[in-house]
Amino acid sequence: MKTIGIIGLGPMGQRYVNAVQSMEEIRIAVADVRSDAVKKIEDFHLKQEVSIYSNHLDMLQNERVDILIIATNGPSHYPLFLDAMKYGVKKVICEKPIAISISQAKDMVNKSKAEGMLLAVNHGRRWSKDYVALRDKLRNEVIGPVESVMFSMGGGQLGCNGTHFIDLVSFLLDQKVVQVCGFLNDENIPNPRGAQFKDPGGYAIFHLSSGTRMFFEMTDDLGIPPLLIINGKYGRIIINELKRSYTIEAREKQDQELSVTRYGTPLKLMEECNLELDIITLSRDLVMSLLRDEIPANPLHAVEALEVVIGIHFSHETGNKMIELPLTDKEYSNKMFSFT
Ligand SMILES: NC(=O)c1ccc[n+]([C@@H]2O[C@H](COP(=O)([O-])OP(=O)(O)OC[C@H]3O[C@@H](n4cnc5c(N)ncnc54)[C@H](O)[C@@H]3O)[C@@H](O)[C@H]2O)c1
């Protein structure tokens, strides 16, 4: 019998309950500081044994937690991780963004390594079978060498949502962001999760490690869902997550050798593919991996995604300077944000 502890029973914590509720040989312990939130566990009518706590320390003291899931907001991720370490928890799933400063995030990765703890961050697109298949197609140059990426989405919240899509592009292209020039929207824009959080939107230009350029916007003046376009030398991939699909358009074989100046050469619809993306399924897959003593992705990728968002902030605050990543500025690496 394994015990899965979940801290934070907001919408994301509840998704985890949903994800583990059909698993056998599992006990569940939940902790939330809000009594109305922790009561949500009753709505599940679980068959498994459940323990409920209003304080995570009581949970860690009373339970032998095998996997701890940190499903609270960004500012509590690091302190809760440290408590998990103190109580000897050996497997931790942390929600994104991994932390609210680069030094916190790096410390989590270093400490987990040093103590032999498995640490996973839920950037679930990395283990979505459809995104894995798309990454393989890109490796096979289905649209030729990738030269640019365009991403557009509304709703702001670069730390909360931007980290997901920055990480997705790194994953799909096997590249890191190495330079960022960023512009932020109004920092005092109200955050949907409460006034204690600040996580403005913005836009940026990124340069990736193999020379690909990326135009990225996640602004507070748009109310539109994500659209990701990957441009290759002779084709493009258009990813529309809300429609659960992506299309691959490319020049026909005989046209692929034509010069790029023949930009009017038509693209043929090569493939229209399904994109299954269910957070509960991806979260279940993540828990299953940890039960097998595996992590599906290196947590360093989550540090890198956070660093890009913080790079946008740094660029914005320094006159939109092009910032080199990883950041070397000590003060800025220690700077804490209040992303959710
Ligand atoms: N991976 C994904 O696809 C995905 C999707 C949605 C949200 N998230 C992430 O999940 C996290 C939670 O999101 P949410 O929408 O549930 O947020 P939320 O604000 O609605 O809920 C967070 C819950 O955590 C509780 N909490 C906060 N600090 C606590 C503490 N120290 N101890 C115990 N409980 C505490 C709060 O009382 C609240 O009930 C965020 O980091 C968010 O970015 C990830």
PDBQT file of the ligand as one rigid body, heavy atoms in Angstrom, charges set to zero:
ROOT
HETATM    1  N1  LIG A 401       0.001  21.293 -14.974  1.00  0.00    +0.000 N 
HETATM    2  C1  LIG A 401      -1.080  21.939 -15.380  1.00  0.00    +0.000 C 
HETATM    3  O1  LIG A 401      -1.539  21.764 -16.496  1.00  0.00    +0.000 OA
HETATM    4  C2  LIG A 401      -1.750  22.907 -14.431  1.00  0.00    +0.000 A 
HETATM    5  C3  LIG A 401      -3.058  23.324 -14.642  1.00  0.00    +0.000 A 
HETATM    6  C4  LIG A 401      -3.638  24.193 -13.715  1.00  0.00    +0.000 A 
HETATM    7  C5  LIG A 401      -2.906  24.652 -12.617  1.00  0.00    +0.000 A 
HETATM    8  N2  LIG A 401      -1.625  24.245 -12.458  1.00  0.00    +0.000 N 
HETATM    9  C6  LIG A 401      -0.800  24.701 -11.316  1.00  0.00    +0.000 C 
HETATM   10  O2  LIG A 401      -1.281  24.074 -10.127  1.00  0.00    +0.000 OA
HETATM   11  C7  LIG A 401      -1.124  24.939  -9.001  1.00  0.00    +0.000 C 
HETATM   12  C8  LIG A 401      -2.475  25.100  -8.303  1.00  0.00    +0.000 C 
HETATM   13  O3  LIG A 401      -3.411  25.635  -9.201  1.00  0.00    +0.000 OA
HETATM   14  P1  LIG A 401      -4.939  25.841  -8.785  1.00  0.00    +0.000 P 
HETATM   15  O4  LIG A 401      -5.625  26.326  -9.999  1.00  0.00    +0.000 OA
HETATM   16  O5  LIG A 401      -5.450  24.647  -8.106  1.00  0.00    +0.000 OA
HETATM   17  O6  LIG A 401      -4.770  27.061  -7.739  1.00  0.00    +0.000 OA
HETATM   18  P2  LIG A 401      -5.777  27.590  -6.643  1.00  0.00    +0.000 P 
HETATM   19  O7  LIG A 401      -5.250  28.906  -6.161  1.00  0.00    +0.000 OA
HETATM   20  O8  LIG A 401      -7.173  27.570  -7.134  1.00  0.00    +0.000 OA
HETATM   21  O9  LIG A 401      -5.675  26.508  -5.464  1.00  0.00    +0.000 OA
HETATM   22  C9  LIG A 401      -4.513  26.354  -4.685  1.00  0.00    +0.000 C 
HETATM   23  C10 LIG A 401      -4.900  25.699  -3.357  1.00  0.00    +0.000 C 
HETATM   24  O10 LIG A 401      -3.723  25.518  -2.585  1.00  0.00    +0.000 OA
HETATM   25  C11 LIG A 401      -4.003  25.860  -1.235  1.00  0.00    +0.000 C 
HETATM   26  N3  LIG A 401      -2.762  26.230  -0.564  1.00  0.00    +0.000 N 
HETATM   27  C12 LIG A 401      -1.950  27.281  -0.831  1.00  0.00    +0.000 A 
HETATM   28  N4  LIG A 401      -0.884  27.275  -0.018  1.00  0.00    +0.000 NA
HETATM   29  C13 LIG A 401      -1.015  26.191   0.799  1.00  0.00    +0.000 A 
HETATM   30  C14 LIG A 401      -0.224  25.628   1.836  1.00  0.00    +0.000 A 
HETATM   31  N5  LIG A 401       0.928  26.182   2.214  1.00  0.00    +0.000 N 
HETATM   32  N6  LIG A 401      -0.669  24.493   2.432  1.00  0.00    +0.000 NA
HETATM   33  C15 LIG A 401      -1.817  23.908   2.070  1.00  0.00    +0.000 A 
HETATM   34  N7  LIG A 401      -2.619  24.412   1.080  1.00  0.00    +0.000 NA
HETATM   35  C16 LIG A 401      -2.219  25.524   0.457  1.00  0.00    +0.000 A 
HETATM   36  C17 LIG A 401      -4.994  27.006  -1.335  1.00  0.00    +0.000 C 
HETATM   37  O11 LIG A 401      -5.737  27.157  -0.133  1.00  0.00    +0.000 OA
HETATM   38  C18 LIG A 401      -5.852  26.558  -2.516  1.00  0.00    +0.000 C 
HETATM   39  O12 LIG A 401      -6.963  25.795  -2.098  1.00  0.00    +0.000 OA
HETATM   40  C19 LIG A 401      -0.547  26.246  -9.561  1.00  0.00    +0.000 C 
HETATM   41  O13 LIG A 401       0.851  26.260  -9.372  1.00  0.00    +0.000 OA
HETATM   42  C20 LIG A 401      -0.869  26.209 -11.048  1.00  0.00    +0.000 C 
HETATM   43  O14 LIG A 401       0.060  26.904 -11.842  1.00  0.00    +0.000 OA
HETATM   44  C21 LIG A 401      -1.055  23.372 -13.336  1.00  0.00    +0.000 A 
ENDROOT
TORSDOF 0
